[in-house]
Amino acid sequence: MSRRSQLGKVGGVAALGLVAAGTVARVALDRKAVRRRARMRPDAEPLGSLRGDVHSVTTEDGVALHVEVDEPDGEPAGPTVVFVHGYALNLDCWHFQRKALRGRYRLVLYDQRAHGRSAPSDDEHSNIDQLGRDLQQVLDTVTPNEEVVLVGHSMGGMAIMAMAEQAPRLFGDRVVGVALMATSAGDLDQVTLGLPGFPGRMLHRVGPSALATLARVPAVVEGGRRAGSEVAYMFTRRLAFGGDVPSELADFTDEMLAATPIGVVAAFFPGFAEHNRYASLAALRRVPLLVVGATADRMTPGRHSREIVRRVPSAYLCELEGAGHMVMLERADEVDEALEELLERASGEAVA
């Protein structure tokens, strides 16, 4: 191998490690200019400020999950809605959907193991199979006698599919509807995050080892996150959103990502390349299924949403042009409207 080829390969591997750690971005963009172009309404309440009744659910391996329940003001309008968040986020990512539905439906939101306010997890149990079992434990503990609609984003959608594989009997019985947002049933080892050429092809081969190395020096990584906050902000904008968004949305997302320890990021990352839940989609054919895709999603590209719908022809695809991975924040009104329609269908089938 020539010296130039060797240097190119080393450079590609180094770039992958930086991307996986969340420290590379197109820094030529000016953050202040972006903020001037899009602002949220001045009267909006702070993102992530909604709180509910706090519960703790203990998983089979002893991890305490932080759960919040919003009780309806009167008789619920339909089934209980259970929200399952994605990788490196927390339950607050559902801020707009929570605001739109609270008071009318019983809402259950929880932080996945090792995320948000939930307790840490060992690496052995930091995988999607375990997240499926955790979800069932939340249902058994907090909604033991209720029909539910499950709403999952990204890794949260994968947790729902894992539970469908483990306990298919629940779908059409206790689970009467499902919404999968910006997620995938498999083939994530082909996702490049928009990286061209060699770095994109090597992402899933080199990413886990790069993250594992970084996880061994967490103090250095966390210090780098703080020191490179402007870079991290632009990285978040590029990977999480499809276009210009209010600065508060990017800040809010960036804060959730930065609050997730690098060890947690490293522990869960390898499982995405191994994720294959196409067979589990059979259980989802028994209930109304909403699939929300985003055409500018670099994390779980829109073709993954379309593949789910191809395999579940009864599903309804809501594909949002130009939206990115954090679709429930970036296009909250359209997501809320689609979710309301799903709940109406699920309520009708539940009554029938």
N, C-alpha and C positions, 0 to 999 in steps of 0.2 A: 504494500500500500504506500502511495506517495506521501510525502510530508504534508502536501496541501490537502490530500484526502483525510489524513489523520487529524489535521487541525479542524477541517470542516466537521468531521464526526464529533470531535470533542466539543466544538462550539455548539453543535446541535444538541448534544446531551446536556451541556451546561444551560442552554436556553430552556430545555424541557424542565430541568430542576427549578429554574427561576419561575417559569410559568406555573408549575404545580404548586409552588409556595405562595403564589399570589403577589409576586413582586415585579412583574414585567408589564409594561403598558406602552401605548403610544403616547408618550409624554409631550409630543409636540402640540397637542391640544391644550388650550388654556382653560383651566378649571373655572376661573372667575367669569370668563366669557360664557361658558356653558351655563353657569348659574344665572347669569343675567337673562339668558334666552328663555328660561322656563322656571317659573316659581309656583309653588302651591298657594292655594287661597290663604290669606292671612288669618282667617277665622277658623281654620281647620285645627282640630285638636292634635297634640303631638302624636306622631306615629309610634305605635307600640305602647300607648298609655292605657289601653283598655284592659281591665282586670276583672276576674270572676272569682267565684268561690274556689278556694284552693283545696285540692285533694292530693294524696300521695298513693301511687300504685306501685307495689313491689313486684318485680319480675321474678321469673323462676330461678334466676341466678342471684337474686338479692339486690338488684339495682332499684333505687327509689326514683320513680318517674314523677316529675312535676306535672300535675294535671289541673286545668282550670275549667270550671263549668259555669256557663251563663244560663240561668234559669229563665224561662219565658215569663212575661208579665201576667199571663193568664193561661188558658188552655193552649197548648202548642199547636201551631198551624199544620204540623206534619211530623214526620219521623225526626228523631234526634240526629243532629249533624255532627260528625266526628271529623276533625281536621288533622291531617298528618303532614308535617312540614318536611322540607328537603334537606339535603346535605349542607352542613355547616351553617344552618339557619336556626331559628327557634320559632315557637308558636306565634310570636308577635308578627311574623310575616303575613299572617292572615288578617291584618288590621282592617282592611276595607271590607272584606267578606264578613267578618265578625260584626262590624258596625252595621252592615246592611241587613243582617238577619237577627241580631240580638233583640230580645223583647218578644219576638214572634215564635221562634224555635228554641228548643233546648240545644245548646251548643257545647261540645266537648272539644277542648284543645289540649295538647300535651307536648312537652319537649321530648324528643327522641333521646335515648340513652346517650350520655356524655355530651349532650347539647343543652344549651340554655341553662335552666335551673335544675335539670335532672342530674342525678349522681353520675360519677365517672363509671366507665365500663372497662374491663380488661380487653386486650386485643382479640382474644379468642372468641369473644361474643360480640365483637364490633363488625357485624355483617348483616346482610339483608335478610337472611333466614331468621336470625334472631329478632330483627325488627318486626317481622311478621308475627312471631310469637308474642312479642311485646304488645302489639296492637290487639291481639286477641285477649291478652290479660287486661288491657284497658277496657275493652268492651265487657268482659266478664265482671269486672269490678265496678265500673261506673255506669254501665247501661245493661245490667243483667237481664232485664225483662222488657227491653224496648227494641222496636225496629229502628234501624239506623241507616243513614246515607253516609258513605265514606268519601271524603274529599282528600286526595293526595297530590302533592306537588313533587316532581322530580323523584328523589329517593323515597319520599313518602308514598308516591304511587307504586314504587317498586315494593315497598313494605305491604301494601294492599295486595299486590299480585302474589307475594310470598305467602300471605295468609290464605289467599284463594287456593294456592297449591296445597297448603297444609290442612285447611278445613273447608273444602268446597261446599260442604253441606250448609254452611252458614249463609250462602248466597241464594237469595230467593226465600229464605226463612227469616233470619234476623236482619240480614243486610238486604235492603230493598232498593238500593240505588248506589251508584258509584260515579265519581268524577275523577278523571285522571288528567292532570295538568302538566304539560311540558315534561313528560316522562317517557320511558321506553320499556319494552318487554324483552329486549336483548340486542346483541350486536353493537354494544357500546365500545367494543375494542376497535371499531372502525371510526370513532369520532375523533377529530383532530383539533377541536376548539378553534377552528379557523386557521391553524398554523399551516404554512405551506411546506411542501417538499419533505425533506428528511425529518425535521423536528415533528411534523404532524404524524408521519408514519411511525415514529418511535415513541410517541407519547405514552402509550400504555405499557410498552416494554421497559422504558427507563423511568417513567414517573414514580412507580411504587418504591424503587430503590432510592431515588432522589429524595422522596419525601421521608423515607425511613432514616436516611442520613440526617436530614434536617431535624427530624424529631428527636435525635439524640443530643441536639444543642438547642433546646427550646428557648432559653434565655436570649441567645443570639438572634433567633428568628423573630421572637416577639419584639425585641429591640429594633430590629430591622423594619418590622411592620410600622412601628411608631415613627421611626426616622424617615421612612419612605411613604408617609401618609398621602402625599400628593400623587405619587406613582400608583399606590394601591387604589386610590380613588378612581383614577383613569382606567386602571385595570378592571375595576368593578363595573364601570360604565360600559366598557367594551364587551365584557363577557355576560353581564347580567341583563342588559337592556338592548333593544333594537335600534334606538335612536335617542335624541335628546329628551331627557326627562327632568322634572323638577329636581333641584339639587337635594332637597330633603329626601327624595326616594333613594338617590345614590348614596347619600350619607347614611341613611337608615340601613340599607343593605350592607354597606361597608362595615358598619358597626357590628352587625350580626356576624359577618364573616370573621372580623378581627377578634371577636369574643370567643370563637371556637379554637381551642388549643391546637397547635400544629400536630401534636400526637394523635388527636382525634381525626384530623384530616388525613393523616398518614394511615391510620388503622382501617378506615372505611374505604379508601381509594381503590385498593386492589379488587374489591368485590364487584366493582362496576363492570370490569372487563369479563368477569365470570357470570354476570347476571343473565339468565336465560329463563324467562317465565312465559314463553309462548303457550305452553300447554295449559297453564293456569287460566288463560283467557276463556277457556270453555265455561268455567264457573260464572264468569261475568256476563255470559249470554243470557243468564236467567233473570237479570235485573236491568232496568234502564241504565244505560251507560253514556256518560258525557265524556268526550275526549277533547281537551283544549290543546291545540297546537299553536306554534308561533313560527312564522316563516324566517325570522332572523335569529332563531335560537341556535347558539353555537355549542351549547352543552348537550342538549338532546334535540338534534335537528328535527324539523317538521316531518321529515319522512318517517320518523319513528312513531309519531302520532298517527300518520296515515296507515302505517302497517298494522297498528292495533285495530283500527277501524276496518281494514281489509279482512282481518281475521274474526272480527265481531261485526258482521254486516248490520246488525240492529242498532249499533252505536250511532250517536249523533256527534259529528265532528264540527267543532267550532274552531276554525283556523284563522288566526288573527294576523293579517298582513303587516309586516314590518315590526312585529313585537319580538322581544327577546325572552330569555329564560325566566325572568321574574315577571311573568305575564300577569299574575294576579295583582301586582303593584302597578305595572306600567299601563295596563288596560283594564283597570279595576271595574269600570262601569259595564263593559262588555262581558267580563267574566261573571260579574254579579248577576247580570241579566240571564246568562246561560245557566247559572246555578239555580236561579229561581225557577226556570223552566224545568230543570231536572227534578227539583223538589216537588213541583206540581205533579209531574208524571209519577214519581215515586209514591207520593201521597195517594194518588188515584189507584195505583196498583195495590198499595197497602190496604186501602179501604175495601177494594174488591176482594 
